[in-house]
Amino acid sequence: LNSIHAAGLKSSVMILTGLGGHEFSEQHALNSAKLVSAGNPTYLSTLILTFPLGKERFTSTFPTFTQLSPTELLAETRMLIEATDLKKTIFRSDHASNYLPLKGVLGKDKTRLLCEMDAALAGQTRLRPEWMRGL
């Protein structure tokens, strides 16, 4: 990403939340945060891991994979955002796959985004229902 920035170009990073399953959720969030913090992308977004070709196809390659619940996916996203060290990265988590639409600039909106996720995790904000996810 540093070469991209040196060339005067904008960069975009997309993280697939839930890719590590239960076993690697924390590792995935924290290492993704380190990666994006080191690269300082112009844009950062998250999508929820989905299985358009069927979960069986994925688990045949990764047999110990256990899918995260919507709340666990949100907790992983929260862990990712909390661990980032970004100043002007435009963050979007508003794709139809995401259970809680989020928009902001990291770092100025980091506290607000964490509060929005905390409210959802506490049940004070409803998550997007499955039928609205458009998948």
N, C-alpha and C positions, 0 to 999 in steps of 0.2 A: 504493500500500500504506500510505503514511503516513496517509491519510484513513481507511482501514479501521481502523488501529490507534488513531487518535484517537477513533473512535467506539466503542472498546472491543471491537471484533470481532477474531477470529483470521483470519489470512491463510494461503493455501497457494499455492505456486508449483511447477509441474511443468516440468521440462526434458526435451526429447526428445533424448537422446544420439544422435549420428550424423547429425543433421539437416543439418549443413554438409558432409557427405561428407569425402573426403580434402582437398579444396581449402580448406575453411573450418573444419576440425575445431578447430584451435587458436584461431582467432578466435571460434568459437562457444562454446568452453569459457570463455575468458577474459572475453568480454563478458557471458556468462550469469552468471559469478561477480560481475562488477561490478554487474550488475542486482540480483541477490539480496542482495548485501552492502548496497547502497543502500536496498533495501526492507525488509531484516531481517524476512522472513516468519516466521510461527509454525511453518509446516511447509514443507519442501522435499523434493521427490522427483524421481527420474529414471526415465524409461522409455526403452527402446531403440526407435529408429525401426523400424517394421515397415511392410509394404505389404499391408494386407488386400485392397485392390482391385487388387493387382499392381504390381510394380516398374515395368513398362512405362508405366503411367499417370503415375507420378511423374517418370520420366526423360523423358517426352515434353514435360513442362513445363520440366524442368531437365536438358538433354541432357548437360551436363558432369559431372553428379553421379556419383561413384564411391563405392559403399557401403563402410563400414569393416568390418574383420574383428572377431571377438569381442575379440581382444587390443587392437586399436586403439580399440574402443568403451570398454574398461576404462581405457585410457590417457587417453582424453578425459574420462571421469568423474573420474579421479584429478587431472587438470589443473584441472578445475572445482572440486573440493573444496579442493585446495591453494590456489587463488587466492581462496577466500571469506574474508571477515572477518565472522564471525557468532559470537554469544555463546550464544544459547539456542534456536537453531532446531532443531527435531526433523527429522532427516534419515532418509529411507527410500529404499532402492533395492532393494526386495524383491519387486517385481512379477515375474510369470512371464517377462516379456520380458527381464529382466536376467540376465546370465551369472554375476554374483557378487552374492548377496544381501548387502546392507549395511544396518545400522541403527545410529543413534547420535544424539547431540546435538552440533551444531556451535556452539561451539567445544570443549567439554570432551573430546569423543571424536575430534576431528579427527586427532590423531596416530595413534590406534589404527586409524581407518578408512584412513588413508594406508598404514599398515603392512600391513593386510589386502590392500589393492590391490597393494602392492609384492610381497607373497608370491605372489599370483596371477599377476602379470606375470612373475615369476621362475620360474613353473612349480611352486612349492611348494604351491599350493592349486589344486585342480581347479575349472574353471569348470563351470557348469551345462550339461549336454549338451543338444543341440537337442531331443531327445525329451521332456525334462523341462520345457521352456519353455512348454508348454501353449498354443502359438499355432497 
